[in-house]
Amino acid sequence: MISMQAVDKHFGDLHVLKNINFEVARGQVVVVLGPSGSGKSTLCRTINRLEPIDSGTIRIDGKLLPAEGRGLAELRADVGMVFQSFNLFAHKTILENVTLAPMKVRKASKDKARARAMELLERVGIANQKDKYPAQLSGGQQQRVAIARSLAMDPKVMLFDEPTSALDPEMINEVLAVMASLAEDGMTMLVVTHEMGFARRASHRVVFMADGAIVEDAEPEEFFTNPKSDRAKDFLGKILNH
C-alpha cells in the first residue's frame, strides 16, 4: 500500500532522510519510533507530499506519487492524515468539519455526507457534540473529530503524526482506543508516536529511526524484548525505564 524506494530529503545542509527503503502492506499497522530529530515526522509527511523529496520514489497502492497537480490531489484524497495539532476549521461546527471534504472533493451529496459523518462521529464517541465548535471541545475530543474527518474520505491509508503528543495524559487513551479499533478493522496505518504501549499492542511492525535512517524494522515483541542495535537499546532503556 505504501512503498518508498531510495528516498532522500534535505533541509538545507541537514540530511533528514537517508536512502529510505520501506514498505507497508495493505492492512498493516506500522509504528515509527525514534528520538527527536530522527526524521520520523518528515518520513510521514513525505508520503502525501506535504514535504517534497529530493530523490527516490514513493508509491501509494501501486501509483507513483506525483510532484504536483490534479494527480497529487486525487492521490492525497486516498491518504488520510492526522496531525499533532488538530487543524480543524475553527469557524465550522464539528459536523461541518467532517462533511466538508467529502462534499467538495468526493462530490458527495449533503445528505450522504451528513449520514456518513454522523456514523463516524458515533464511532469515535462524539456524535452528541456535532453542533459545537472545535474551541468548545477538549483536546482529546478535537483529535477524535480530526480522525473522523480523515475517515470521511474513505482513505486507503491513514497517517498519524504524533497524534497524542499535544494531549493531556487522561485524553491520550481515548484517542489511542479509536486508533486501536481502526487497526482491528484492517485499516492500513503508519503511526509516528511515543506511545510504547500502543506500539506493542496494536502494531504489526515497529520501525526505529535514528539520524534520518531506518535502523531497525521488526515485529513489536522482538523489537521491545530483543533490539539489535545499540541505538535502539539506548532509546528503549531511556524510554521504558522512565
Sequence and secondary structure as in RCSB ss.txt:
>XXXX:A:sequence
MISMQAVDKHFGDLHVLKNINFEVARGQVVVVLGPSGSGKSTLCRTINRLEPIDSGTIRIDGKLLPAEGRGLAEL
RADVGMVFQSFNLFAHKTILENVTLAPMKVRKASKDKARARAMELLERVGIANQKDKYPAQLSGGQQQRVAIARS
LAMDPKVMLFDEPTSALDPEMINEVLAVMASLAEDGMTMLVVTHEMGFARRASHRVVFMADGAIVEDAEPEEFFT
NPKSDRAKDFLGKILNH
>XXXX:A:secstr
 EEEEEEEEEETTEEEEEEEEEEE TT EEEEE  TTSSHHHHHHHTTTSS  SEEEEEETTEE  SSSHHHHHH
HHTEEEE SS    TTS HHHHHHHHHHHTS   HHHHHHHHHHHHHHTT GGGTTS GGGS HHHHHHHHHHHH
HTT  SEEEEESTTTTS HHHHHHHHHHHHHHHHTT EEEEE   HHHHHHH SEEEEEETTEEEEEE HHHHHH
S  SHHHHHHHHHHHT 
